Amino acid sequence: MNQRAELQAATPPVPFRIHYSDGEARTVSAVDPDAARTVAARDGVRITKIKRDRSGEPR
């Protein structure tokens, strides 16, 4: 197993907020932004922004 796969296996999923070119936004759980992009891909719509959703975390 390569180092990245080992790290992903040990990392719990976190929420990412995905913004699309059509104005829609949704939240997905993934271990990193690349995985979130893969999970959230939609045909014919571009992903414009991916940000970690920290709204449920204490400040």
N, C-alpha and C positions, 0 to 999 in steps of 0.2 A: 504494500500500500504506500502511495507517495505521501509526502509530508502534508500537503494541503488536504488530502482526503482524511488523514488521521486527525488533523485539527478540526475539520468539519464534523467528524463523528463525535468528537469530544465537546463540541460547542452546542449549547441548546439553541433552538430557534428563537428569534426575536422579531417583533413586528416592524415592517417597513411600509411606508406610505408611498404608493405608486401614483404618479400623475400622468395622464394620457393627453395626446394632442387634441382629442375631441372635448376636453374640458372635464372629463370624468376623473375620479380619484378613488382608490380603494386601498385597503390594508391587507397585506399578506404576511405570513410568518415564514422566515427563512434564516439560514445561518449566516449569510453574507449578501451584499447587494447584487452580486452576479447571480446567485441562486434565486433571489427575489425577482430579478429581471426575467429569468427563465420561466418561473412559475406564473408570472403575471402577463406574459406575452399574449397579445390579441392580434388576430389577423386584420391587416389594413389600418391599424392604429399604432402610432409611434409612442413610446414611453419618453416623456420629456423630463421627468425628474424622479429620483428615488431617494427618499430620506428615511433615516431611522425614526420610527414613531416612538417618542419618549413621553407621550401624554399620560401614560399610566404609571410612570416612574416618579418617585418622590424627588423634590428639588432640594 
